[in-house]
Amino acid sequence: MARKSDDDSVPLCPICGMAMVLVRIDPRVASFSELHTYRCFTCGDVRAIEHENTNYHPAPVQRGSV
């Protein structure tokens, strides 16, 4: 029987329906989003999901005199 997650931010395993556990975060690089890796400890499935960082604000471009 599949169990539902109480927290909407926790993905459910697409194979067995159990809540997956965040096991790794690869930081944002250049124009790529953060990559969150989740694992289901019930069936062993592993999924990587791009996570858009909403708090990211690029530094303003500073122009110097040439």
C-alpha positions in Angstrom: 0.0 0.0 0.0 1.4 3.4 -1.0 1.8 6.1 1.6 1.3 9.7 0.9 3.8 12.4 1.9 2.7 14.9 4.5 5.0 17.5 3.0 4.2 18.6 -0.5 7.9 19.4 -1.2 9.0 15.8 -0.7 8.5 13.8 -3.9 6.8 10.4 -3.8 8.5 7.5 -5.4 7.0 6.8 -8.9 7.6 3.1 -8.4 6.3 2.3 -4.9 4.6 5.6 -3.8 6.7 6.1 -0.6 8.2 9.4 0.3 11.7 9.8 -1.1 14.7 11.2 0.9 16.9 14.1 -0.3 20.4 12.6 -0.4 22.4 15.1 -2.4 22.3 18.7 -3.7 24.6 19.7 -6.5 24.9 23.5 -6.5 23.9 25.8 -9.3 26.6 26.2 -11.9 26.4 29.0 -14.6 22.9 28.9 -16.1 22.0 25.4 -14.8 19.7 25.0 -11.8 20.5 23.2 -8.6 20.2 19.4 -8.9 18.5 17.6 -6.0 19.0 13.8 -5.9 16.3 11.8 -4.0 16.4 8.1 -3.0 13.6 5.8 -2.0 14.9 3.6 0.7 11.9 1.2 0.3 12.6 0.1 -3.3 16.0 1.7 -4.0 14.9 4.0 -6.9 17.0 7.2 -7.3 15.8 10.3 -9.1 17.5 13.7 -9.9 15.3 16.7 -10.1 16.2 20.2 -11.2 15.4 22.7 -8.5 15.0 26.3 -9.5 16.6 28.5 -6.8 14.1 31.4 -6.4 16.5 33.3 -4.1 19.2 33.7 -6.8 19.9 37.2 -7.8 22.8 37.7 -10.2 25.4 40.4 -9.3 25.0 43.7 -11.2 27.3 44.2 -14.1 29.9 46.8 -13.3 31.3 48.7 -16.2 34.7 50.4 -15.8 36.3 53.1 -17.8 38.6 51.9 -20.6 
